[in-house]
Amino acid sequence: MEIKVLGPGCAKCKKLEDAVKTAVKELELKADVIKVEDMMDIMDHGVTMTPALIVDGKVVLKGRIAGVKEIKDLISGG
């Protein structure tokens, strides 16, 4: 599984990244969590509002922070 956290490095983006890492650990998933900060790369994903979350190539969250519980649901398909 590949999970990307998109954002320019702001506090909200870092908070989302931390929550994603916590969710992955709690779910005991084997996943690559990648932080994407380059604005051109972010726009290449079709994202105009950050922070955003991409799971296996699909944008599942954009423009806001999610809590660990919601992230668990998003990355486990629930």
Rosetta silent file (secondary structure, phi, psi, omega in degrees, C-alpha in Angstrom):
SEQUENCE: MEIKVLGPGCAKCKKLEDAVKTAVKELELKADVIKVEDMMDIMDHGVTMTPALIVDGKVVLKGRIAGVKEIKDLISGG
SCORE:     score description
SCORE:     0.000 S_00000001
   1 L     0.000  139.121  177.405    0.000    0.000    0.000 S_00000001
   2 E  -119.931  125.632  179.780    1.195    3.478   -0.846 S_00000001
   3 E  -121.633  126.509  179.031   -0.107    6.477    1.086 S_00000001
   4 E  -114.949  133.203  172.703    0.831   10.018    0.104 S_00000001
   5 E  -106.492  117.444 -177.530    0.347   13.087    2.260 S_00000001
   6 E  -102.289  130.537  177.425    0.324   16.180    0.056 S_00000001
   7 L   170.744  152.997 -174.340    1.136   19.605    1.434 S_00000001
   8 L   -75.935    2.872  179.423    3.782   22.304    1.362 S_00000001
   9 L   105.801   13.857  179.425    5.040   21.597    4.879 S_00000001
  10 L   -73.207  171.071 -178.498    2.583   23.675    6.880 S_00000001
  11 H   -61.144  -38.966  178.945    1.501   22.748   10.410 S_00000001
  12 H   -63.898  -39.755 -179.874   -1.767   21.212    9.146 S_00000001
  13 H   -65.584  -42.253  178.800    0.123   19.046    6.679 S_00000001
  14 H   -65.558  -37.964  178.482    2.496   17.812    9.368 S_00000001
  15 H   -64.345  -41.825  177.591   -0.460   17.056   11.669 S_00000001
  16 H   -64.545  -42.499  178.633   -2.117   14.983    8.924 S_00000001
  17 H   -60.154  -44.179  178.841    1.141   13.131    8.268 S_00000001
  18 H   -62.581  -42.171  179.476    1.489   12.290   11.974 S_00000001
  19 H   -64.797  -38.390  178.136   -2.120   11.066   12.131 S_00000001
  20 H   -63.536  -45.583  179.681   -1.569    8.881    9.043 S_00000001
  21 H   -62.436  -38.590  177.188    1.533    7.307   10.570 S_00000001
  22 H   -64.848  -44.829 -179.956   -0.370    6.624   13.790 S_00000001
  23 H   -61.705  -43.819  179.216   -3.268    5.048   11.871 S_00000001
  24 H   -61.603  -43.003 -179.925   -0.927    2.824    9.846 S_00000001
  25 H   -64.995  -45.137 -178.699    0.823    1.688   13.018 S_00000001
  26 H   -65.884  -33.942  177.950   -2.440    0.985   14.860 S_00000001
  27 H   -81.824   -7.585 -177.816   -3.808   -0.988   11.887 S_00000001
  28 L    54.833   45.644  179.780   -0.464   -2.830   11.641 S_00000001
  29 L   -90.601  150.655  169.276   -0.343   -2.200    7.900 S_00000001
  30 L   -94.238  102.610 -176.535    2.616   -2.563    5.627 S_00000001
  31 L  -143.081  145.026  172.329    2.434    0.790    3.900 S_00000001
  32 E   -92.992  118.665  176.393    4.796    3.347    2.463 S_00000001
  33 E  -100.872  116.340 -174.978    3.877    6.788    3.795 S_00000001
  34 E  -115.802  130.505  176.839    5.291    9.418    1.449 S_00000001
  35 E   -95.965  123.089  179.660    5.257   13.171    2.102 S_00000001
  36 E  -110.780  115.468 -177.494    4.881   15.224   -1.090 S_00000001
  37 L  -112.073  -16.104 -178.296    5.791   18.892   -0.650 S_00000001
  38 L   -72.601  122.683 -175.629    6.599   19.989   -4.204 S_00000001
  39 H   -61.665  -34.275  177.524    3.699   22.098   -5.495 S_00000001
  40 H   -65.650  -41.564  177.170    4.094   20.838   -9.072 S_00000001
  41 H   -64.147  -40.313  178.943    3.862   17.235   -7.844 S_00000001
  42 H   -62.344  -46.632  179.814    0.823   18.129   -5.756 S_00000001
  43 H   -66.383  -30.972  176.989   -0.900   19.750   -8.736 S_00000001
  44 H   -62.086  -23.294  177.391   -0.008   16.748  -10.920 S_00000001
  45 L   -86.330    0.728 -179.936   -2.287   14.735   -8.608 S_00000001
  46 L    78.501   18.173 -177.899   -5.147   17.140   -9.376 S_00000001
  47 L   -99.997  127.442  177.512   -5.108   18.549   -5.850 S_00000001
  48 L  -114.146  -12.086  178.090   -5.629   22.280   -5.373 S_00000001
  49 L  -122.361  127.558  178.690   -6.379   22.287   -1.634 S_00000001
  50 L  -114.564  160.349   -0.364   -3.964   20.923    0.938 S_00000001
  51 L   -72.926  160.145  178.658   -3.463   18.988    3.024 S_00000001
  52 E  -138.791  158.310 -178.100   -4.559   16.017    0.969 S_00000001
  53 E  -130.529  129.714  178.627   -4.343   12.272    1.323 S_00000001
  54 E  -121.108  128.215  178.130   -3.901    9.762   -1.493 S_00000001
  55 E  -117.532  118.125 -178.978   -4.269    6.024   -0.925 S_00000001
  56 L    47.177   47.089  174.380   -3.006    3.759   -3.705 S_00000001
  57 L    85.157   -3.399 -178.658   -3.361    6.538   -6.281 S_00000001
  58 E  -110.164  127.703  177.026   -6.851    7.696   -5.242 S_00000001
  59 E   -71.841  119.164 -178.090   -7.449   11.075   -3.583 S_00000001
  60 E  -112.267  -10.852 -178.955   -9.465   10.283   -0.460 S_00000001
  61 E  -158.498  137.344  174.401   -9.174   13.570    1.439 S_00000001
  62 E  -153.651  145.427  175.060   -8.344   17.154    0.549 S_00000001
  63 L    81.767    6.824  179.368   -8.437   20.573    2.107 S_00000001
  64 L  -158.979  169.527  176.523   -8.684   19.469    5.721 S_00000001
  65 L   -97.056  142.815  174.553   -7.180   17.414    8.528 S_00000001
  66 L  -115.537  151.994  175.832   -8.717   14.098    9.535 S_00000001
  67 L   -79.648  170.160 -177.405   -8.411   12.348   12.855 S_00000001
  68 H   -58.546  -43.236 -178.633   -6.809    8.939   13.308 S_00000001
  69 H   -60.696  -46.297  179.514  -10.176    7.131   13.357 S_00000001
  70 H   -64.493  -39.727  179.383  -11.303    8.671   10.061 S_00000001
  71 H   -63.176  -41.823  176.656   -7.921    7.973    8.463 S_00000001
  72 H   -55.485  -45.436  179.063   -8.175    4.330    9.526 S_00000001
  73 H   -63.300  -41.866 -178.402  -11.524    4.131    7.740 S_00000001
  74 H   -65.688  -41.125 -175.749  -10.136    5.837    4.634 S_00000001
  75 H   -86.736  -15.245  178.047   -7.074    3.618    4.285 S_00000001
  76 L   -99.734    3.104  177.813   -8.828    0.377    5.177 S_00000001
  77 L    80.359    9.437 -177.866  -11.639    1.005    2.708 S_00000001
  78 L   -88.527    0.000    0.000  -14.234    1.351    5.470 S_00000001
